[in-house]
Amino acid sequence: MKKFGLIGWPIAHSLSPLLFRAGYHTDGNRSGYVPARQEEWMYDLIEGDDFGQSWQKFLDGYDGINVTAPFKEQAFAEADLIDPVCRQIGATNLTVKTSEGIKAYNTDYYGILLSILEEMDRQEGSGLPRNEGQYHGIKARPSVEECRKSMKGRLHSALVVGCGGAGKAAAVAAGSLGLDTILMNRTEARAEAIADALPEYKFRVRPLSDFKDCFAAADLILYTLPAPIPDIGSLTDRDFAPARHASAAQSGDDYTEHVTANRKILLEANYRNPSFPAEMTGRQRSLHKGFAYIPGIRWLLYQAYAGYDLFTGRQPDLVSMENAVTE
């Protein structure tokens, strides 16, 4: 039997074990995955606030682990092998033992990409394949080229709020899509460090005091701070409207004639205590106010989907995983 688990603190509330077990779904009539026998794998919460002790438990008794706050950067530093995307991010949320050593990945990155692709599919009926309303055959880790092709001309600019482990993944995801990306963080120097480390993405850094203006100007907002900032309460309908193209702003033409073709997208990392209140993000508002809100549970679902494949070499039942966290 292979053993997997999660380290971090606190993690008693984590949905990771539920998601992993849901991937075992044994209805062989579904396509795109190979069912597992329940006794093949197990998944534990490896609780503890000391990274060294938690890491040692992984070394002693587990084949792979998920990593959550506050251990993502420490685990990255311990890895022998690092996936290229993970290296850019500088933090890991999944490590596995291989014949060559411990390899680090970052599936937060793929959780972001798949959440955005899903929203593109909702908006225009393209992107993720469907079969009678259910998803089948979705790649757990789509290439940058595939994502860019699906999103070409639909997203132009991004705002990443927060530069912790999840924020770094969000920054690299936005940058890899070729989006004009602004980073902001409570400690501005942390955002500057990310921009300096990844010059190929030409990130711009703005202070958190510019949040409202940057929110209004972005097509995609990736909010990764664990708590709301005061300026969220001052956002208006105009701030949630689709962003203007730069050409329209420069020419002074009428606003409504030069907005993006799709809704503004807001993806939030925190799925338990969202920073954006329901009156801003509820279904009726998002349907009628020109923007789409993606709750953090979608990000969680898709990063777990990518991780299951890395752990086991098999594609899980995504429908079963989705049902487990949305019922």
C-alpha positions in Angstrom: 0.0 0.0 0.0 1.2 3.5 -0.8 0.7 6.3 1.7 0.1 9.9 1.0 -0.8 12.8 3.3 -0.8 16.6 4.0 1.5 18.6 6.1 0.8 22.2 7.3 -0.6 24.0 10.2 -3.5 24.1 11.1 -5.0 21.5 8.8 -7.8 19.8 10.8 -10.3 21.5 8.5 -8.7 20.4 5.3 -10.7 18.9 2.5 -7.7 17.2 0.9 -8.5 13.7 2.4 -12.1 13.9 1.2 -11.0 14.9 -2.3 -8.4 12.1 -2.5 -10.8 9.5 -1.4 -13.4 10.7 -3.8 -11.0 10.0 -6.6 -11.4 6.3 -5.9 -14.9 6.4 -7.3 -15.4 2.9 -8.7 -18.1 3.4 -11.3 -16.3 1.8 -14.2 -18.8 3.2 -16.7 -17.3 6.7 -16.4 -14.6 7.5 -19.0 -11.2 9.0 -18.6 -9.9 7.4 -15.4 -8.9 4.0 -14.0 -10.7 3.1 -10.8 -8.5 2.1 -7.9 -9.0 -0.5 -5.3 -9.5 1.2 -1.9 -6.7 -0.8 -0.3 -4.1 0.5 -2.9 -3.6 3.9 -1.3 -4.3 5.8 1.9 -4.2 9.5 2.7 -3.6 11.1 6.2 -3.4 14.4 7.8 0.1 14.8 9.2 -0.6 17.5 11.7 2.0 19.6 13.5 3.2 23.1 13.7 6.9 22.1 13.4 8.1 21.7 9.8 11.1 19.6 10.7 9.0 17.0 12.5 6.3 16.9 9.8 8.9 16.5 7.1 10.6 13.7 8.9 7.2 11.8 9.2 7.0 12.1 5.4 10.5 10.8 5.0 9.9 7.9 7.4 6.5 6.7 6.3 5.0 8.3 3.2 5.4 8.1 -0.6 4.2 11.6 -1.3 2.7 14.6 0.5 0.7 17.7 -0.1 2.1 20.8 1.5 0.1 23.8 2.7 0.8 26.9 4.7 3.1 27.7 6.3 5.5 25.0 4.9 5.4 25.5 1.1 8.8 27.3 0.9 10.5 25.1 3.4 9.5 22.0 1.6 10.7 23.5 -1.7 14.1 24.0 -0.1 14.3 20.3 0.9 13.5 18.8 -2.5 16.2 17.1 -4.6 14.4 17.6 -7.9 12.2 20.5 -8.9 9.6 20.7 -11.6 10.3 23.7 -13.9 7.0 25.5 -13.0 7.6 24.8 -9.3 11.1 26.3 -9.6 9.7 29.5 -11.0 7.2 29.8 -8.2 9.8 29.0 -5.5 7.2 27.1 -3.4 5.8 23.6 -3.5 2.4 22.1 -2.5 3.3 18.5 -3.5 6.4 16.4 -3.2 6.8 12.7 -4.1 9.6 10.2 -3.6 11.2 9.0 -6.9 14.2 6.8 -7.6 16.3 9.9 -8.0 15.2 11.7 -4.9 12.3 13.8 -3.7 10.7 15.8 -6.4 8.7 19.0 -5.9 5.7 20.2 -7.9 3.2 23.0 -7.6 -0.3 22.1 -8.5 -1.7 25.4 -7.3 -0.6 26.7 -10.7 -2.7 24.1 -12.5 -5.6 24.7 -10.2 -5.6 28.4 -11.4 -5.3 27.6 -15.1 -8.1 25.0 -15.0 -10.4 27.2 -13.0 -10.0 30.0 -15.6 -10.4 27.5 -18.5 -13.6 26.3 -16.9 -14.9 29.8 -16.7 -14.0 30.4 -20.4 -16.0 27.3 -21.2 -19.0 28.7 -19.2 -18.8 32.0 -21.1 -18.4 30.8 -24.6 -19.0 27.1 -24.8 -15.4 26.2 -25.6 -12.4 25.1 -23.5 -13.0 22.1 -21.3 -14.7 19.1 -23.0 -18.2 18.2 -21.7 -20.4 15.1 -22.0 -24.0 15.7 -21.0 -23.0 18.4 -18.6 -20.1 16.4 -17.0 -16.4 16.9 -17.6 -14.4 14.1 -19.2 -10.9 13.8 -20.5 -9.6 17.1 -19.0 -5.8 17.2 -18.8 -4.7 17.5 -15.2 -1.8 19.6 -16.3 -2.5 21.5 -19.5 0.5 23.1 -21.3 0.9 26.8 -21.5 0.4 26.7 -25.2 -2.9 24.9 -24.8 -4.1 27.5 -22.3 -2.9 30.5 -24.3 -4.8 29.1 -27.4 -8.0 28.8 -25.4 -7.7 32.3 -23.9 -6.3 34.2 -26.9 -7.9 37.6 -27.2 -10.1 37.0 -24.2 -7.9 38.1 -21.3 -5.3 40.9 -21.5 -4.4 42.0 -18.0 -4.2 40.5 -14.5 -4.0 41.7 -10.9 -2.4 39.4 -8.3 -3.1 40.4 -4.7 -0.9 38.7 -2.2 2.6 37.2 -2.7 2.7 34.2 -0.4 2.9 30.7 -1.7 -0.5 30.8 -3.4 0.3 34.3 -4.7 3.5 33.2 -6.3 1.6 30.4 -8.1 -0.9 33.0 -9.2 1.8 35.4 -10.5 3.5 32.6 -12.6 0.1 31.4 -13.9 -0.8 35.0 -15.1 2.7 35.6 -16.4 2.8 32.4 -18.4 -0.5 33.3 -20.1 1.2 36.4 -21.4 -1.0 38.7 -19.4 0.1 42.3 -18.4 0.3 41.5 -14.7 0.4 43.7 -11.6 1.5 42.4 -8.3 0.6 43.9 -4.9 1.2 42.8 -1.4 0.9 44.1 2.2 4.7 44.1 2.2 5.6 45.7 -1.1 9.2 44.4 -1.0 8.0 40.9 -1.3 6.2 41.7 -4.5 9.3 43.4 -5.8 11.3 40.3 -5.1 9.0 38.2 -7.2 9.2 40.7 -10.0 13.0 40.8 -9.9 13.3 37.0 -9.8 11.1 36.6 -12.9 12.0 39.4 -15.3 10.7 37.5 -18.3 7.1 38.2 -17.2 7.7 42.0 -16.9 5.6 42.2 -13.7 4.7 45.6 -12.4 4.4 46.3 -8.7 1.8 48.6 -7.2 1.1 49.5 -3.6 -2.0 48.0 -1.9 -3.4 51.5 -1.7 -3.9 51.3 -5.5 -6.1 48.2 -5.2 -9.4 49.8 -6.3 -7.9 51.4 -9.5 -6.0 48.2 -10.4 -9.1 46.0 -9.8 -11.1 48.2 -12.1 -8.5 48.0 -14.9 -7.8 44.2 -14.8 -9.5 41.5 -16.8 -8.5 38.8 -14.2 -8.0 39.3 -10.5 -6.3 36.6 -8.4 -6.9 37.4 -4.8 -4.7 35.2 -2.5 -4.6 37.2 0.8 -6.1 35.2 3.7 -8.3 38.2 4.8 -10.1 41.1 3.2 -8.5 44.5 2.8 -10.5 47.7 3.6 -10.7 48.8 0.0 -12.9 45.8 -1.0 -15.8 47.5 0.8 -15.4 50.6 -1.5 -15.7 48.7 -4.8 -18.6 49.8 -7.0 -20.5 48.3 -10.0 -18.2 50.2 -12.3 -15.1 48.6 -10.7 -16.7 45.1 -11.5 -17.5 46.0 -15.1 -15.3 44.5 -17.9 -12.1 46.4 -18.2 -11.3 48.9 -20.9 -8.8 48.1 -23.6 -5.7 50.2 -23.4 -6.5 51.5 -26.9 -9.8 52.9 -25.7 -8.3 54.6 -22.7 -5.7 56.3 -24.9 -8.1 57.4 -27.6 -10.7 58.7 -25.2 -13.5 56.8 -27.1 -16.7 55.8 -25.4 -16.2 53.2 -22.6 -19.0 50.8 -23.6 -17.6 50.4 -27.2 -14.2 49.2 -26.1 -14.6 46.7 -23.2 -13.3 43.2 -23.2 -15.6 40.7 -24.9 -15.9 38.6 -21.7 -16.7 39.3 -18.1 -14.1 40.4 -15.6 -13.0 37.3 -13.7 -12.3 37.2 -10.0 -10.7 34.1 -8.5 -10.2 33.9 -4.8 -8.0 31.4 -3.0 -9.7 31.3 0.4 -12.6 28.9 0.1 -13.6 28.8 3.8 -13.8 32.5 4.6 -14.0 34.5 1.4 -12.9 38.1 1.5 -15.5 39.2 -1.0 -19.0 39.3 0.5 -22.0 37.5 -1.1 -23.6 40.8 -2.2 -20.6 41.4 -4.4 -20.1 37.8 -5.7 -23.5 36.1 -5.6 -24.8 34.3 -8.6 -27.5 36.8 -9.5 -25.0 39.7 -9.3 -22.4 37.9 -11.4 -24.9 37.1 -14.1 -26.0 40.7 -14.5 -23.1 42.9 -13.6 -20.5 41.9 -16.2 -18.2 39.8 -14.1 -17.6 36.2 -13.0 -16.6 35.1 -9.5 -14.7 31.8 -9.2 -14.8 30.6 -5.6 -11.7 29.1 -4.0 -13.3 25.6 -3.9 -12.8 25.4 -7.7 -9.1 26.2 -7.3 -8.9 23.6 -4.5 -10.7 21.0 -6.7 -8.4 21.4 -9.7 -5.1 21.5 -7.8 -6.2 18.3 -6.1 -7.1 16.8 -9.5 -3.6 17.5 -10.8 -2.0 16.2 -7.6 -3.8 12.9 -7.7 -2.3 12.1 -11.1 1.2 13.0 -9.8 0.8 10.8 -6.8 -0.8 7.7 -8.4 -0.1 7.9 -12.1 -3.9 7.6 -12.7 -6.6 10.0 -13.6 -9.3 10.2 -10.9 -13.0 10.6 -11.2 -13.3 14.4 -11.4 -17.1 14.3 -11.2 -16.9 12.4 -8.0 -14.3 14.8 -6.6 -16.5 17.8 -7.5 -19.6 16.2 -5.9 -17.6 15.6 -2.7 -16.9 19.3 -2.1 -20.1 20.8 -3.5 -22.9 18.7 -2.1 
